[in-house]
Amino acid sequence: MTAPPPPCTARGSANASTSSRRVSSLRMRRFNTGDPPEMRQYLLAVTPRALEQERMSPAAFEAYVRDGLRSLGTPPIEGDVAKVLEARPPGEPTLLAELRRDPDAVSVLRGVRLPPPDTGFSIFSKPSQYVLSSSSLILLRGKALTLTVTTGYESKADVEWIRVTTLRWIDELRRLNASR
């Protein structure tokens, strides 16, 4: 019996680096052999690198949002998310809904159908898998912040979870960064 690998440290070490590569390659091998990817829930908040040192006016933020939304198109008529995503090519992100549009915060919901694993046998094909992701741009104290929430899709409950989580994070970020 082998000993478990040493725990990762905050600084990172050769062991931590090796361990994370081992996990990543293991997940990739599973995915490549047809196992479904682990659809955990993720949240990422970042400031675009080009805007880290810049303060942004409300007018500049509005132009930044307008440019970002222009390429997304319009959301489809409300309906079954799986049916909408099945109608699109695998791997192509699709705008599903606008979650919020305020002068200082805009949020959209997108979805994608994952490409099916190539098993070589069409009779063994697995049902389609979908990923949902909300993308939000928020103006906080003159800084543009991008907030992304991601989860797998299995039912309408996943759409509701991502909607509620995204809007709650926007509201909390606004509250915590309100001028006093």
N, C-alpha and C positions, 0 to 999 in steps of 0.2 A: 504494500500500500504506500502510495507516495504522499508526501506532505502537501498541504494546500499552498498555493503561491502566496508570497508575502503580501500584506495589504498595501494598497497604493497610498502614497503620501501626498500631502498637499503640494509639495514642490515638484513631485514627479521624480521618477528614477528610471534607471534602465529596466528594472523589473516591471514598473508600472507601464512603461511604454510597450514592453514586450507583451504584457498581459492584455493591454487594450488592443494590440494588433491581433493577438490570438482570438479574442472575442469577436472582433470585426471579421476576421477571415472565417471563423466558425459560422457566424450569421450569414455571411455571403455564400459559403458552401451550402448551407441549408436552403437558402433562397434559390440558388442555382440548380438544386436538385428537385425543386418543385414544392418544398415546404413553404407554407405561407409566411411572409415576414411578420415579425412581431409588431403589432400596431399599438404601440404605447401612445400616451398623450404627451406632447411636447409643447413648450412655450419658449419663445426666444424674443428678447427685447434688445434692440441695438440702435445706435445712432449711426446713420450713414457716414462712412469715413470722411468723405469730402465735406461734410457739414459739421464735423466734430467741434471745430474751433469757431464756427460762424454762428451768429445769432440770426434768426429768421423772423421777418415781419409777418403779420397775418396775410398781407397781400402776396408776399413771396411764397408763403406756405400754400396759399390757394393755387398759385400757378404751378407749384411743385406737385400738388395733388392732381390738378387737372391734367398735367402731362403724364402722370403715372396711370391715371384711370382711362385715358384715351385709348390705349392699346388693348384694354380688356374687353371692349365691346359692351353689349347690354345683356343683363341677366335674362334667362329664359322665363317663360310663364311658369308660375309656381306649379310644381308637380313632383312626381316620384324621382328622387335623386338618382337612384340606380338606373332608371329608364333614360334619364337625360345623359348620364355618363356612358351608358351602353351605346348610345347613338353617336358618340364621339370616338375617334381613333384612340387606341391605348397610348398612354403617355402624354396625351394632349390636355393641358389644364383648361378647365372650363369655368367661366364665371357663373355662379349659381344664384347669388343674392347680394344685395347691398344691405349690410347690417346697421350701418350708421353713417350719416352725412351731416356733420355739424361744421361750423367755420373753423374749429380747431381739432377736429377728429373725423376721419373717414375710415370705414371698415367694410371689406367685402369678403364674401365666402366663395372659395373656389374648390373644385373637386377634380380628381383625376382617376381614370381607370388604369390600374397597373397592367403592364404587358403580361400576358400569360407566360408561365415558364415553358420552355420548349422541352417537352418530354419525349418527343419523337413519335408519340402515339396519340392520335387525336381522340381515341376512345377513353383515354385516361385523363383528359383535360379536366381541370378543376374549375369551379365557378369563378367568375370575375371577382377581383378585389378592388376596393376603392379607398382613396385617401381624401380626407377633407382638410382644408387649411383656410384659416382666416388671415388676412393681411390688413393691418391697420396702420395708418399714419396719424400721429398725434403731435400737436404742437404744445410743448410744455416749457414754460419760462423761456420762450424764444428758441428752443431747440426742437428739431424734428426727431421724433422717435418712431421706429418701426417695430411693431409688435406682431409676432406670428404665432398662431396656435394651430397645432396639427394633431389629428387623430385618425384612426381607421374608421370606416363606415360600414355598419352592419344593419342599422335601422334608423328610423326617424329620431330616436332618442340621442343618437350621436350628433345629429344636426342641432338639436336643442342644446346638448351639452356644450358644443363649440360656440354657439351663439351666446349662451348665458355666460360662459367663461370669458369670452372675448369682451363683451360689454362690461362685465364686472371688473376686469383688469383695467379697461379704459377709465371707468369711473373712479377706481381706487387710485390710479396713477394721477388723475386730475386732482383728486382730493388731497393726496400727499404732496403735490407740487403747487397747490394753490398759494398765491401770494398772501402774506399775512399782514 
